[in-house]
Amino acid sequence: MNSPPSLIVCIISFILGLTSIKRTDAEHSSPKADVDWDSFSFGLNGVKADFMWLNTIQAADNDDSEFSSYSLDSQSCLTEMKNLNLSPTATVFNYGQALFEGLKAFRRLDGTIAMFRPENNALRMQQGARRFLLPPVPTEVFCSAADAVVRANARWVPPFGKGALYLRPLLMGTGEDLGVKPSCESTFVIYCSPVGNYFKGAMKPIRLEAVPGFCRAAKGGAGNVKASGNYAPAFLVQKQVRAR
């Protein structure tokens, strides 16, 4: 039987991606004991990770002038997992000036941990930052912050083959203002959560439906960047399709 074209593309992409996996060679904590890793799905799974990355800077009027202002210092940016303290006047709440990324860290057979192509996520976030007039996070800062978060939460990286530690980088305009303009302050966050394999067991076909009358990304809009607001419009369609 011939393999589906989409499956072939996925396999080739994964093989090529292995050449750019970021490996961390230092000793890592073993997976946390007494955890039912097999029960985990793609979600928070009732788990609160130990540490997160948090870095806030002041944004200048010209979008690239603060390119190197984000910190590489894990002593000041790596903090216990906690809620963010933001004003209701923050630009992210009022005008949606926000981006996010998603990447995974996997445990290997030898116990070491690797991230899958974090530099590509950094580049995509930079593209979105320029589109939304947020100070772009340099690739070095993005990858170093992700590495620090993985190391600090290594006990939450599932055993080999049981899932991954999912990292969620955020870039948001968090300054206080009411005017319709870019935020005077930018906050870069990476939090994480252990997740199970997205598709459990053997590969099985999934059902998809193209729903007319809805548009997630319009020509000339921001559909080409990973903007937080791009995803909420899909919630209603998902609900309607699942109810059938």
N, C-alpha and C positions, 0 to 999 in steps of 0.2 A: 504493500500500500504506500502511495506517495505521501510524504509529509505535507501538511498545509503550508502555504507560503508564509503565513504569519508566524508559524512555529519556527520555520527555517530562519527567518529574519531575527527572531528573538534569540535563537541559539548562536547565530553569528555575532549579534551585538554583544552577547554575554562573553563570548570567547575573546573578542577584540577588547572588551572592557577590562578583562583580566590583566591586560598589560598596563593599565593605569590605576590599579587598585593601590591605595595608600596603606602600607603595612606599618604597624607599630611594633617594634622589636622588643620593647621592654616587657618585663613580667606583668601579667595581668591577673586580677582576682579570678578565681574560679567562679562558675555560675552559682548563684545563690541556691543554697540547699532548701529542701522542702517546698519547692515551687512546682506546680503542675504545668510545666511548659507546654504540654500537648493541648491544654485547654485554651491557650491564648489564641485570640483572633486579631484582626487588624483594628486595634482600639487601645484604650488605656488599661483594660483588663484589671481594674481595681488596684493598679500599682502606681505609686508615686516615687519617681526616681530620686536619687540623692542630691544631684547637683545640676546647675544650669549655667549658661554664659549670659551675662548681662552687661551691656556697654552703651552708654548714652553720650552723645556728643552734640555740640552746637553746630547747626548747619549754616553755611554761608550762602550768599545769593547766587554765586556761580557754582554750578552743580558738581564740578570736579575738584574744587579747591580744597575740599576736606578729605580727599581720597586717602591720605595717609594718617588721618587723625584718630581712627579707631585703634584701640589698644591691643597689644599682643600680650599684655601682662596678665597671666592667669591668677596672680595673687589678688588683683583688684577686680577682675571680671568674673572669675569662677566663684559662684555663690551657691548656697543651699537652695534647693528648689522652693520657690515661694511665689506668691501672687505679686503682680505688678501694681504699683501705686500710681495711677494716672488720673488726671483731671477729666471730667466730662466734656471740657472744652478742647481736649486734645484733637488735633487734626485727623488722626486715625479714626476716631469715632464719628466725626461730623462729615468728613469728606472722603473717607476711605483710602487715605494715602498709606497703603500697606502692601507688602509683598511677603510671600513665604516660599520655602523650598522643602524638599523631603529627600532624605538619603538614609542609607542603612549601613550599620556596622555588623559584620558577621564573625562568628567564632570559627576558626579553622580546626582541622583535625589535631594539629599539634598544640592547640590551646591559645595560640596567638589570635589577635583580632585585626580585621582589615575593613576599611571603608571602601565603598565602590565609587570611584571617580568623583571625589568631592570638588575637584577643581572645575568640573563641568557645571556643577550646581552654583559655584561661586560666579562663574562667567554669566550664567543665566540671570542670577540675581543682580549683577551689575547692569545688564541690559535693562531689566525692569526698573532699577533705581534711576537710570538716566531718563527713562520714559516718565517716571513719576516725580522727578526732581528731588530725589533723596540722595544723600551722599553715598556713592558706591562703596561697598566693603571690599578692600583689596583681597585678591586671591590668597595671599599669604596669611592674612588675618582670618579669613573664613576657614581655611583648612586647619590652621593652628587651633582655632577655637573649637572646631569640631573634634579634633584629636584630643584636646583637653577634656571635653565633655565625655567622650568615650572612655578615656582612661579613668576619670573620676567615677563613672558609673559602670565599670567593667563587670561588676557582679550581676548586673542586669542584662548582660549580653547572653542570650540563651545558649545552651550547648549546641555543638555542631549539628546542623540539620533540623533544629527545632524552632527556627525563626531568626529574628534579628533584633538589634537595638535600633529603633527608628528615631532619627534625628529630625527635628522640625526647626529650621532657622526662620526667624522673622525679622523683617526690617520695616519700621513704622515711623511715621511722623508723629511724635508725642508731645510737641510743644503746645502751649495753651494759646488759643487764638479763636476768633470768630470769623475773621475775614477769609474769603475764598482765595487762598494762596498756599504755597508750599510751607510746611512746618519749619519753624526756626530751630527745631530739635529733632534729632534722629536717634532711635533706639534699636540696637542690634541684639537679638536674643537667639540662643539655641537651647531648646529643651529636648528631652528624649523620653522614650517609653519603650519597653520591650514588647514586641509583637510576634504573633505566630505567623506561619507561612500564609500568604494571601490565598493561595489555592492549596487546600489540604488533600493528601492522597494522590492518586494518579491524575494525569491531565484529563480534564473532561471539558466538552464544549459548553459554552455559556450562551444564553439567549440575550440578544440585543434588539432594541426597537428604535427606529428613527421616528421621532415625533414631530410632525409639521406644526407650524404656528408659533414655535419658540426659537429664539436665537441666543446662543451663549456669547458669541463674539461677532460683532458687526464690523464691516469694512471700515478701516480708519480708526477703530477703537483700540482697546488695550487687550484684545484676546491673544496677542502674541507674547504677552508677559505673564508670569505667574502671580497675578494680582489676587489678593484675598477676596475681593468683591466679585470676581469672575465665577465663583463656585455657588454662591447662594441662589442665583436664579435657577439652578438645576434642581433645587430641593423639591419644588412643586411638581415638576415633571416626573421625578423619581417616585414621588408619593402616588401620583395618578397611575403610573405604569404598574407599580407593585400592587395596587388595589384591584387590578383587573384579574 
